[in-house]
Amino acid sequence: MKTKLIFFTIILIVLGLGISEVTAISDAETAANDILNNNNSDSDILVVYFSRTGENYNVGNVEVGNTAMVASYIKEYLKCDSFEIVPIDKYPDNYDECTKVASKEQEDNARPKITDKIDNFDSYNTIFVGYPIWWGDLPMIMYTFLEEI
Ligand SMILES: Cc1cc2nc3c(=O)[nH]c(=O)nc-3n(C[C@H](O)[C@H](O)[C@H](O)COP(=O)(O)O)c2cc1C
C-alpha cells in the first residue's frame, strides 16, 4: 500500500512583550479536511510526533510539548491512532542544556535511538508527522525515524 506522509512542524514565535504564539506550518489542516470531506472513516490514519517536555523557550516548564498538543488535536479531530517518538536517552529538561545536546547531535549527524517502533506501519495509508524545529532543522531523532520506516 502506498503511504502518504504529511509533515507538520511547530515553531514558537516570541513577540516583543513576551507574548508567545504557536504557528503550525504545513498543509496538515487542509489534508485533515480533505480526509474528512471524503468521509474517510477507516482507522488507516496515524499521527506520529516527537515533542519535548521540560523547560521551553520563554515559557518555563511544560508537561505537554507544543507538537504533542497539536498531535492530540489531529488525533481527536480525525479519531485516528497516534505514535510518540520517544528517545532512549531523554533530552535534558533544562533548555540551554538541551540546545547544546541538540547542536552536538546535528554537528555529529547523529541518529539518536528511539525506544519503540510502529508495529503495523503498513496498515496506515496517511501519516501525519510532527516535530519541532531544532537549530533550523528537524531534530536528528526524526532522521532516525524516517530512515527506519
Ligand atoms: C534544542 C532546540 C532548538 C531549537 N531551535 C529552534 C530554531 O532553530 N528555530 C526556532 O524557531 N525554534 C527553535 N526552537 C524552539 C522550538 O522549535 C519550539 O519551542 C517548539 O515549539 C518546541 O516544540 P515541542 O514543545 O513540541 O518540543 C528550538 C528548541 C529547542 C529545544
The ligand as an ORCA input file, in Angstrom:
! r2SCAN-3c Opt
* xyz 0 1
  C      17.158     22.285     21.003
  C      16.201     23.302     20.471
  C      16.483     24.007     19.323
  C      15.553     24.918     18.801
  N      15.847     25.572     17.624
  C      14.907     26.394     17.079
  C      15.152     27.050     15.824
  O      16.177     26.856     15.188
  N      14.183     27.870     15.342
  C      13.007     28.091     16.014
  O      12.163     28.860     15.543
  N      12.753     27.475     17.191
  C      13.677     26.652     17.743
  N      13.420     26.012     18.929
  C      12.116     26.214     19.557
  C      11.192     25.040     19.268
  O      11.113     24.773     17.880
  C       9.784     25.380     19.746
  O       9.821     25.753     21.095
  C       8.844     24.207     19.549
  O       7.509     24.680     19.625
  C       9.065     23.124     20.572
  O       8.190     22.063     20.278
  P       7.849     20.951     21.371
  O       7.249     21.675     22.545
  O       6.868     20.072     20.702
  O       9.118     20.234     21.702
  C      14.329     25.132     19.469
  C      14.066     24.440     20.665
  C      14.979     23.546     21.159
  C      14.662     22.779     22.432
*
